[in-house]
């Protein structure tokens, strides 16, 4: 597999006026031959619902359009790492 060996670094940016969006996360995936930055994940919590991670998206006229998507184990790994980084950053805040 091309991406066997990778590292994930995550930067958490807390929302200035938190409503449903609590923070944003930027990921850097480091591979043996370079890096890939994914910017603009949102950590969201609606009243009475669980916290979740939304992948970056652009607003269209009538809906949002995904900028980046992941499936399978990679999707789960990204969501878990973002949540872990967010909880760690919140504890240090």
N, CA, C and O atoms as CSV, one atom per row, in Angstrom:
chain,resi,resn,atom,element,x,y,z
A,1,UNK,N,N,0.840,-1.188,0.000
A,1,UNK,CA,C,0.000,0.000,0.000
A,1,UNK,C,C,0.876,1.239,0.000
A,1,UNK,O,O,1.900,1.276,0.681
A,2,UNK,N,N,0.489,2.234,-0.742
A,2,UNK,CA,C,1.269,3.458,-0.887
A,2,UNK,C,C,1.406,4.219,0.431
A,2,UNK,O,O,2.458,4.799,0.699
A,3,UNK,N,N,0.357,4.224,1.258
A,3,UNK,CA,C,0.343,5.038,2.457
A,3,UNK,C,C,0.493,4.229,3.735
A,3,UNK,O,O,-0.064,4.591,4.771
A,4,UNK,N,N,1.245,3.130,3.666
A,4,UNK,CA,C,1.413,2.270,4.836
A,4,UNK,C,C,1.910,3.025,6.055
A,4,UNK,O,O,1.332,2.917,7.136
A,5,UNK,N,N,2.959,3.773,5.888
A,5,UNK,CA,C,3.592,4.440,7.016
A,5,UNK,C,C,3.221,5.906,6.987
A,5,UNK,O,O,3.683,6.668,6.138
A,6,UNK,N,N,2.361,6.290,7.948
A,6,UNK,CA,C,1.940,7.682,8.011
A,6,UNK,C,C,1.863,8.121,9.460
A,6,UNK,O,O,1.665,7.314,10.369
A,7,UNK,N,N,2.023,9.402,9.647
A,7,UNK,CA,C,1.851,10.014,10.960
A,7,UNK,C,C,0.799,11.087,10.806
A,7,UNK,O,O,0.707,11.731,9.760
A,8,UNK,N,N,0.003,11.283,11.848
A,8,UNK,CA,C,-1.023,12.318,11.824
A,8,UNK,C,C,-0.709,13.329,12.917
A,8,UNK,O,O,-0.575,12.971,14.087
A,9,UNK,N,N,-0.593,14.591,12.528
A,9,UNK,CA,C,-0.438,15.686,13.481
A,9,UNK,C,C,-1.684,16.559,13.348
A,9,UNK,O,O,-2.144,16.826,12.238
A,10,UNK,N,N,-2.223,17.000,14.475
A,10,UNK,CA,C,-3.464,17.764,14.460
A,10,UNK,C,C,-3.294,19.050,15.257
A,10,UNK,O,O,-2.781,19.050,16.376
A,11,UNK,N,N,-3.740,20.146,14.649
A,11,UNK,CA,C,-3.766,21.442,15.330
A,11,UNK,C,C,-5.227,21.784,15.583
A,11,UNK,O,O,-6.047,21.745,14.666
A,12,UNK,N,N,-5.549,22.119,16.827
A,12,UNK,CA,C,-6.918,22.494,17.206
A,12,UNK,C,C,-6.974,24.012,17.360
A,12,UNK,O,O,-6.126,24.618,18.016
A,13,UNK,N,N,-7.998,24.615,16.736
A,13,UNK,CA,C,-8.254,26.051,16.872
A,13,UNK,C,C,-9.663,26.212,17.446
A,13,UNK,O,O,-10.643,25.865,16.788
A,14,UNK,N,N,-9.765,26.733,18.661
A,14,UNK,CA,C,-11.076,26.910,19.277
A,14,UNK,C,C,-11.830,28.031,18.580
A,14,UNK,O,O,-11.239,29.035,18.181
A,15,UNK,N,N,-13.143,27.856,18.435
A,15,UNK,CA,C,-13.991,28.869,17.810
A,15,UNK,C,C,-13.996,30.124,18.682
A,15,UNK,O,O,-14.055,30.036,19.908
A,16,UNK,N,N,-13.933,31.297,18.034
A,16,UNK,CA,C,-13.919,32.548,18.791
A,16,UNK,C,C,-15.242,32.795,19.495
A,16,UNK,O,O,-15.261,33.255,20.636
A,17,UNK,N,N,-16.341,32.496,18.828
A,17,UNK,CA,C,-17.680,32.635,19.398
A,17,UNK,C,C,-18.383,31.288,19.293
A,17,UNK,O,O,-19.218,31.085,18.411
A,18,UNK,N,N,-18.044,30.366,20.195
A,18,UNK,CA,C,-18.577,29.012,20.033
A,18,UNK,C,C,-20.091,28.962,20.174
A,18,UNK,O,O,-20.665,29.444,21.151
A,19,UNK,N,N,-20.710,28.373,19.183
A,19,UNK,CA,C,-22.125,28.022,19.224
A,19,UNK,C,C,-22.123,26.517,19.091
A,19,UNK,O,O,-21.632,25.805,19.967
A,20,UNK,N,N,-22.668,26.038,18.000
A,20,UNK,CA,C,-22.604,24.603,17.733
A,20,UNK,C,C,-21.191,24.178,17.360
A,20,UNK,O,O,-20.757,23.079,17.705
A,21,UNK,N,N,-20.465,25.058,16.648
A,21,UNK,CA,C,-19.077,24.760,16.282
A,21,UNK,C,C,-18.192,25.140,17.460
A,21,UNK,O,O,-18.081,26.312,17.821
A,22,UNK,N,N,-17.571,24.140,18.044
A,22,UNK,CA,C,-16.723,24.358,19.216
A,22,UNK,C,C,-15.282,24.668,18.841
A,22,UNK,O,O,-14.607,25.441,19.520
A,23,UNK,N,N,-14.812,24.055,17.744
A,23,UNK,CA,C,-13.416,24.238,17.344
A,23,UNK,C,C,-13.238,23.761,15.907
A,23,UNK,O,O,-14.127,23.160,15.304
A,24,UNK,N,N,-12.058,24.054,15.394
A,24,UNK,CA,C,-11.657,23.590,14.061
A,24,UNK,C,C,-10.371,22.798,14.213
A,24,UNK,O,O,-9.589,23.026,15.136
A,25,UNK,N,N,-10.164,21.871,13.301
A,25,UNK,CA,C,-8.950,21.059,13.336
A,25,UNK,C,C,-8.309,21.041,11.955
A,25,UNK,O,O,-8.990,20.933,10.935
A,26,UNK,N,N,-6.998,21.148,11.945
A,26,UNK,CA,C,-6.208,21.025,10.723
A,26,UNK,C,C,-5.301,19.819,10.905
A,26,UNK,O,O,-4.662,19.671,11.947
A,27,UNK,N,N,-5.243,18.955,9.893
A,27,UNK,CA,C,-4.450,17.734,9.954
A,27,UNK,C,C,-3.269,17.831,9.016
A,27,UNK,O,O,-3.359,18.401,7.928
A,28,UNK,N,N,-2.169,17.271,9.451
A,28,UNK,CA,C,-1.027,17.064,8.571
A,28,UNK,C,C,-0.724,15.578,8.593
A,28,UNK,O,O,-0.381,15.011,9.631
A,29,UNK,N,N,-0.858,14.960,7.434
A,29,UNK,CA,C,-0.507,13.550,7.272
A,29,UNK,C,C,0.897,13.510,6.693
A,29,UNK,O,O,1.141,14.047,5.613
A,30,UNK,N,N,1.812,12.885,7.397
A,30,UNK,CA,C,3.191,12.785,6.945
A,30,UNK,C,C,3.451,11.363,6.473
A,30,UNK,O,O,3.241,10.398,7.208
A,31,UNK,N,N,3.911,11.255,5.242
A,31,UNK,CA,C,4.245,9.974,4.629
A,31,UNK,C,C,5.746,9.930,4.419
A,31,UNK,O,O,6.430,10.930,4.639
A,32,UNK,N,N,6.258,8.815,4.005
A,32,UNK,CA,C,7.699,8.684,3.805
A,32,UNK,C,C,8.222,9.618,2.722
A,32,UNK,O,O,9.401,9.970,2.719
A,33,UNK,N,N,7.347,10.022,1.802
A,33,UNK,CA,C,7.813,10.862,0.686
A,33,UNK,C,C,7.186,12.252,0.641
A,33,UNK,O,O,7.300,12.933,-0.378
A,34,UNK,N,N,6.524,12.698,1.717
A,34,UNK,CA,C,5.963,14.043,1.728
A,34,UNK,C,C,4.836,14.191,2.727
A,34,UNK,O,O,4.596,13.311,3.554
A,35,UNK,N,N,4.138,15.337,2.635
A,35,UNK,CA,C,3.061,15.642,3.560
A,35,UNK,C,C,1.803,16.046,2.800
A,35,UNK,O,O,1.864,16.516,1.663
A,36,UNK,N,N,0.672,15.852,3.453
A,36,UNK,CA,C,-0.616,16.282,2.941
A,36,UNK,C,C,-1.320,17.008,4.069
A,36,UNK,O,O,-1.516,16.443,5.145
A,37,UNK,N,N,-1.706,18.268,3.832
A,37,UNK,CA,C,-2.434,19.034,4.833
A,37,UNK,C,C,-3.908,19.049,4.479
A,37,UNK,O,O,-4.281,19.282,3.329
A,38,UNK,N,N,-4.742,18.798,5.477
A,38,UNK,CA,C,-6.189,18.853,5.347
A,38,UNK,C,C,-6.676,19.883,6.358
A,38,UNK,O,O,-6.544,19.688,7.567
A,39,UNK,N,N,-7.235,20.971,5.861
A,39,UNK,CA,C,-7.541,22.125,6.702
A,39,UNK,C,C,-9.052,22.334,6.771
A,39,UNK,O,O,-9.738,22.305,5.750
A,40,UNK,N,N,-9.561,22.545,7.983
A,40,UNK,CA,C,-10.936,22.969,8.134
A,40,UNK,C,C,-11.930,21.938,8.619
A,40,UNK,O,O,-13.117,22.056,8.317
A,41,UNK,N,N,-11.495,20.929,9.359
A,41,UNK,CA,C,-12.434,20.018,10.007
A,41,UNK,C,C,-13.138,20.805,11.117
A,41,UNK,O,O,-12.515,21.649,11.761
A,42,UNK,N,N,-14.403,20.543,11.344
A,42,UNK,CA,C,-15.142,21.236,12.400
A,42,UNK,C,C,-15.542,20.237,13.475
A,42,UNK,O,O,-15.965,19.119,13.181
A,43,UNK,N,N,-15.400,20.662,14.726
A,43,UNK,CA,C,-15.866,19.866,15.849
A,43,UNK,C,C,-17.170,20.523,16.289
A,43,UNK,O,O,-17.181,21.681,16.709
A,44,UNK,N,N,-18.262,19.780,16.191
A,44,UNK,CA,C,-19.603,20.340,16.356
A,44,UNK,C,C,-20.348,19.606,17.472
A,44,UNK,O,O,-20.222,18.394,17.644
A,45,UNK,N,N,-21.130,20.390,18.224
A,45,UNK,CA,C,-21.996,19.808,19.251
A,45,UNK,C,C,-23.301,20.584,19.270
A,45,UNK,O,O,-23.335,21.752,19.657
A,46,UNK,N,N,-24.368,19.934,18.853
A,46,UNK,CA,C,-25.704,20.524,18.915
A,46,UNK,C,C,-26.300,20.223,20.279
A,46,UNK,O,O,-25.999,19.180,20.860
A,47,UNK,N,N,-27.141,21.112,20.807
A,47,UNK,CA,C,-27.734,20.871,22.130
A,47,UNK,C,C,-28.409,19.498,22.209
A,47,UNK,O,O,-29.215,19.137,21.352
A,48,UNK,N,N,-28.066,18.751,23.245
A,48,UNK,CA,C,-28.660,17.448,23.475
A,48,UNK,C,C,-28.130,16.329,22.595
A,48,UNK,O,O,-28.651,15.214,22.631
A,49,UNK,N,N,-27.093,16.614,21.799
A,49,UNK,CA,C,-26.539,15.590,20.910
A,49,UNK,C,C,-25.050,15.417,21.190
A,49,UNK,O,O,-24.422,16.258,21.833
A,50,UNK,N,N,-24.501,14.317,20.697
A,50,UNK,CA,C,-23.084,14.029,20.890
A,50,UNK,C,C,-22.209,14.927,20.022
A,50,UNK,O,O,-22.623,15.407,18.967
A,51,UNK,N,N,-21.005,15.132,20.496
A,51,UNK,CA,C,-19.976,15.844,19.749
A,51,UNK,C,C,-19.606,15.025,18.522
A,51,UNK,O,O,-19.527,13.799,18.603
A,52,UNK,N,N,-19.374,15.687,17.371
A,52,UNK,CA,C,-18.938,14.955,16.185
A,52,UNK,C,C,-17.996,15.794,15.342
A,52,UNK,O,O,-17.891,17.008,15.519
A,53,UNK,N,N,-17.319,15.132,14.432
A,53,UNK,CA,C,-16.351,15.782,13.543
A,53,UNK,C,C,-16.952,15.849,12.149
A,53,UNK,O,O,-17.380,14.837,11.595
A,54,UNK,N,N,-16.981,17.065,11.583
A,54,UNK,CA,C,-17.447,17.262,10.218
A,54,UNK,C,C,-16.226,17.511,9.329
A,54,UNK,O,O,-15.381,18.349,9.643
A,55,UNK,N,N,-16.145,16.788,8.239
A,55,UNK,CA,C,-15.048,16.969,7.294
A,55,UNK,C,C,-15.204,18.309,6.584
A,55,UNK,O,O,-16.318,18.827,6.498
A,56,UNK,N,N,-14.112,18.886,6.071
A,56,UNK,CA,C,-14.182,20.191,5.404
A,56,UNK,C,C,-15.195,20.192,4.258
A,56,UNK,O,O,-15.320,19.225,3.507
A,57,UNK,N,N,-15.917,21.319,4.152
A,57,UNK,CA,C,-16.901,21.460,3.091
A,57,UNK,C,C,-17.053,22.930,2.721
A,57,UNK,O,O,-16.762,23.817,3.523
A,58,UNK,N,N,-17.509,23.176,1.501
A,58,UNK,CA,C,-17.773,24.526,1.012
A,58,UNK,C,C,-19.275,24.727,0.901
A,58,UNK,O,O,-20.023,23.811,0.560
A,59,UNK,N,N,-19.688,25.932,1.195
A,59,UNK,CA,C,-21.107,26.265,1.119
A,59,UNK,C,C,-21.480,26.605,-0.318
A,59,UNK,O,O,-20.851,27.449,-0.957
A,60,UNK,N,N,-22.500,25.944,-0.806
A,60,UNK,CA,C,-23.040,26.244,-2.119
A,60,UNK,C,C,-24.287,27.099,-1.972
A,60,UNK,O,O,-24.579,27.597,-0.884
A,61,UNK,N,N,-25.010,27.268,-3.042
A,61,UNK,CA,C,-26.228,28.075,-2.995
A,61,UNK,C,C,-27.300,27.423,-2.116
A,61,UNK,O,O,-27.951,28.093,-1.314
A,62,UNK,N,N,-27.470,26.115,-2.278
A,62,UNK,CA,C,-28.535,25.415,-1.558
A,62,UNK,C,C,-28.057,24.303,-0.635
A,62,UNK,O,O,-28.856,23.713,0.091
A,63,UNK,N,N,-26.768,24.016,-0.658
A,63,UNK,CA,C,-26.251,22.933,0.177
A,63,UNK,C,C,-24.743,23.072,0.315
A,63,UNK,O,O,-24.121,23.936,-0.303
A,64,UNK,N,N,-24.170,22.203,1.137
A,64,UNK,CA,C,-22.726,22.175,1.312
A,64,UNK,C,C,-22.135,21.086,0.417
A,64,UNK,O,O,-22.768,20.063,0.157
A,65,UNK,N,N,-20.907,21.329,-0.050
A,65,UNK,CA,C,-20.208,20.378,-0.916
A,65,UNK,C,C,-18.921,19.940,-0.232
A,65,UNK,O,O,-18.165,20.784,0.249
A,66,UNK,N,N,-18.654,18.634,-0.178
A,66,UNK,CA,C,-17.437,18.157,0.486
A,66,UNK,C,C,-16.177,18.604,-0.261
A,66,UNK,O,O,-16.122,18.609,-1.491
A,67,UNK,N,N,-15.184,18.971,0.519
A,67,UNK,CA,C,-13.878,19.333,-0.027
A,67,UNK,C,C,-12.975,18.111,-0.045
A,67,UNK,O,O,-12.187,17.906,-0.969
A,68,UNK,N,N,-13.109,17.307,0.998
A,68,UNK,CA,C,-12.322,16.088,1.131
A,68,UNK,C,C,-13.194,15.049,1.833
A,68,UNK,O,O,-14.030,15.390,2.669
A,69,UNK,N,N,-12.992,13.797,1.487
A,69,UNK,CA,C,-13.748,12.722,2.129
A,69,UNK,C,C,-12.812,11.554,2.367
A,69,UNK,O,O,-11.790,11.414,1.695
A,70,UNK,N,N,-13.167,10.725,3.320
A,70,UNK,CA,C,-12.405,9.509,3.593
A,70,UNK,C,C,-13.412,8.410,3.897
A,70,UNK,O,O,-14.510,8.681,4.384
A,71,UNK,N,N,-13.039,7.189,3.613
A,71,UNK,CA,C,-13.921,6.050,3.867
A,71,UNK,C,C,-13.171,4.983,4.653
A,71,UNK,O,O,-11.941,4.958,4.697
A,72,UNK,N,N,-13.945,4.111,5.265
A,72,UNK,CA,C,-13.368,2.952,5.931
A,72,UNK,C,C,-12.535,3.296,7.147
A,72,UNK,O,O,-12.843,4.223,7.896
A,73,UNK,N,N,-11.471,2.527,7.326
A,73,UNK,CA,C,-10.603,2.678,8.495
A,73,UNK,C,C,-9.951,4.054,8.563
A,73,UNK,O,O,-9.763,4.593,9.653
A,74,UNK,N,N,-9.605,4.628,7.415
A,74,UNK,CA,C,-8.976,5.948,7.410
A,74,UNK,C,C,-9.936,6.990,7.969
A,74,UNK,O,O,-9.521,7.848,8.747
A,75,UNK,N,N,-11.203,6.933,7.591
A,75,UNK,CA,C,-12.208,7.866,8.118
A,75,UNK,C,C,-12.280,7.747,9.634
A,75,UNK,O,O,-12.246,8.754,10.342
A,76,UNK,N,N,-12.377,6.534,10.125
A,76,UNK,CA,C,-12.467,6.309,11.572
A,76,UNK,C,C,-11.214,6.800,12.288
A,76,UNK,O,O,-11.303,7.395,13.361
A,77,UNK,N,N,-10.055,6.554,11.701
A,77,UNK,CA,C,-8.801,6.986,12.310
A,77,UNK,C,C,-8.748,8.509,12.414
A,77,UNK,O,O,-8.351,9.048,13.447
A,78,UNK,N,N,-9.146,9.201,11.346
A,78,UNK,CA,C,-9.139,10.667,11.361
A,78,UNK,C,C,-10.097,11.195,12.422
A,78,UNK,O,O,-9.719,12.052,13.220
A,79,UNK,N,N,-11.324,10.702,12.443
A,79,UNK,CA,C,-12.318,11.160,13.423
A,79,UNK,C,C,-11.820,10.904,14.841
A,79,UNK,O,O,-11.903,11.792,15.690
A,80,UNK,N,N,-11.309,9.717,15.110
A,80,UNK,CA,C,-10.819,9.396,16.454
A,80,UNK,C,C,-9.653,10.278,16.871
A,80,UNK,O,O,-9.597,10.725,18.016
A,81,UNK,N,N,-8.722,10.535,15.959
A,81,UNK,CA,C,-7.563,11.368,16.284
A,81,UNK,C,C,-7.965,12.823,16.503
A,81,UNK,O,O,-7.422,13.480,17.391
A,82,UNK,N,N,-8.906,13.341,15.711
A,82,UNK,CA,C,-9.388,14.715,15.899
A,82,UNK,C,C,-10.087,14.834,17.250
A,82,UNK,O,O,-9.853,15.795,17.983
A,83,UNK,N,N,-10.937,13.873,17.584
A,83,UNK,CA,C,-11.635,13.913,18.871
A,83,UNK,C,C,-10.654,13.830,20.040
A,83,UNK,O,O,-10.804,14.534,21.039
A,84,UNK,N,N,-9.663,12.975,19.906
A,84,UNK,CA,C,-8.650,12.846,20.956
A,84,UNK,C,C,-7.879,14.169,21.133
A,84,UNK,O,O,-7.654,14.612,22.259
A,85,UNK,N,N,-7.484,14.783,20.034
A,85,UNK,CA,C,-6.748,16.049,20.093
A,85,UNK,C,C,-7.618,17.165,20.669
A,85,UNK,O,O,-7.139,17.992,21.446
A,86,UNK,N,N,-8.894,17.187,20.288
A,86,UNK,CA,C,-9.809,18.209,20.805
A,86,UNK,C,C,-9.977,18.062,22.320
A,86,UNK,O,O,-9.887,19.049,23.051
A,87,UNK,N,N,-10.215,16.856,22.787
A,87,UNK,CA,C,-10.411,16.634,24.219
A,87,UNK,C,C,-9.147,16.988,25.005
A,87,UNK,O,O,-9.222,17.554,26.096
A,88,UNK,N,N,-7.994,16.650,24.442
A,88,UNK,CA,C,-6.724,16.993,25.089
A,88,UNK,C,C,-6.541,18.512,25.145
A,88,UNK,O,O,-6.145,19.044,26.182
A,89,UNK,N,N,-6.822,19.212,24.047
A,89,UNK,CA,C,-6.688,20.671,24.006
A,89,UNK,C,C,-7.673,21.335,24.958
A,89,UNK,O,O,-7.334,22.327,25.603
A,90,UNK,N,N,-8.870,20.810,25.056
A,90,UNK,CA,C,-9.882,21.373,25.948
A,90,UNK,C,C,-9.466,21.216,27.399
A,90,UNK,O,O,-9.715,22.107,28.212
A,91,UNK,N,N,-8.840,20.103,27.737
A,91,UNK,CA,C,-8.363,19.901,29.113
A,91,UNK,C,C,-7.251,20.877,29.470
A,91,UNK,O,O,-7.142,21.293,30.623
A,92,UNK,N,N,-6.429,21.247,28.500
A,92,UNK,CA,C,-5.316,22.172,28.739
A,92,UNK,C,C,-5.759,23.622,28.738
A,92,UNK,O,O,-5.031,24.492,29.217
A,93,UNK,N,N,-6.938,23.893,28.211
A,93,UNK,CA,C,-7.423,25.266,28.068
A,93,UNK,C,C,-7.715,25.891,29.407
A,93,UNK,O,O,-8.133,27.047,29.471
